[in-house]
Amino acid sequence: MTASSVNSRFQVDERGYYGRFGGAYIPELLYPNIAELTENYLHYIQSPDFQEEFHYLLHHYVGRPTPLYFASRLSEKYNTHIYLKREDLCHTGAHKINNTIGQILLAKRLGKRKIVAETGAGQHGVATATVCALMGLECIVYMGEVDIQRQAPNVARMRMLGAEVRPATTGSRTLKDATNEAMRHWINHPTDTHYIIGSVVGPHPYPDMVARFQSVISAEIRRQLAEATGSELPDYVLACVGGGSNAAGAFYHFLDEPSVQLIGLEAAGKGVNSGHSAATTVLGKPGILHGSKSLLMQSPDGQVIEPYSISAGLDYPGIGPLHAHLFESGRATFVPITDEEAMQAGLLCSRLEGIIPAIETAHALAYLEKLHAAPHQTVVICLSGRGDKDLQTYINWFGKQLK
């Protein structure tokens, strides 16, 4: 099953919109870049030579297909059938590599020699630095100053791979601000540089392009679940949502299967109404950020409200336009999860399954406490990344318990 085989009301239209969300709200200086991508991305990524190279690298370099693991002890605890889609076992430790492989192949076909990217938790930055090293392209990664401090291992990995890591020192000094800086860089270097956006955000065609590259996740889930259970369709698919690339990939091939309940877990931070949150579907309203119209946390006069999450990868004031459409249409349910709930779920998964999850993923695992699935039902959770990068945060949170 390929991403191009899906054609439904949940896919982007010819204008770049999902329902009323999406589009390309860009400065005039970026128009040639976006026009070049829009005119060429489907031609290139659907071509046989691209697909052959893409899937070769996914298999031999990334390590796909990733396992769909039956989590027996979690299943016993929650009295249902729980499967973990092990994106943490991808090369570089997260799903982000699926997209960067696709975009670097596209960039080379477009004749670009340099790459710029943004990163929050650092996983997308590492994945971008990795493929740039693989293909011999120059790499600059913008990262919030706060995130550089709390994700030091990933910063070291990026630099070891040859990338230049530049701090974003404005605003909350996190993912939103890194994205701002990366876009400014692209505006100033439009001819020789490709911007590898790490999530299903940004101007069209990025949300669609990233979702297509990540859709390998749900394509594999369907095949693997059929082998394991005799049915391709689970009852629930759970995934964390910041911008939402792992959720887009996990949901993609289930969008037209109404029996499959799609649930995105957002970062409630210290509480939805605490003033320290990133629960966009609860707190947001339609607005424009980073080149597209979506749901956005903003003040009454339209200023972006600074988000907060203990998870660097969910610390974003909006969601991708696909997810905004899934929320508004009712096709997917979005639920806020607090820092406390996520951290406890991360520790529980570690001790029951021997898998230390990224704190982003722990938000999805935390929903098992609230889901109350029936014993005969099947729950698939996209385990989007491993928790190595978050060990210091876990140590700081649990204190003496981990010392």
Buried (B, 14 or more C-beta within 10 A) or exposed (E): BBBEEBEEEBBBEEEBBBBEBBBBEBEEEBEEBBEBBBEBBBEBBEEEEBBEBBBEBBEEBBBBBBBBBBBEBBBEBBEBBBBBBBBBBBBBBBBBBBBBBBBBBBBBBBEBEBBBBBBBBBBBBBBBBBBBBBBEBBBBBBBBBBBBEBBEBBBEBBEEBBBEBBBBEEBBBBBBBBBBBBBBBBBEBBEEBBBBBBBBBBBBBBBBBBBBBBBBBBBBBBBBBEEBBEEBBBBBBBBBBBBBBBBBBBBBBBBEBEEBBBBBBBBBBBBBEEEBBBBBBBBBEEBBBBBBBBBBBBEEEEEBBBBBBBBBBBBBBBBBBBBBBBBBEEBBBBBBBBBBBBBBBBBBBBEBBEBBBBBBBBBBBBBBBEBEBEEEBBBBBBBBBBBEBBEEBBEEBBEEEEE
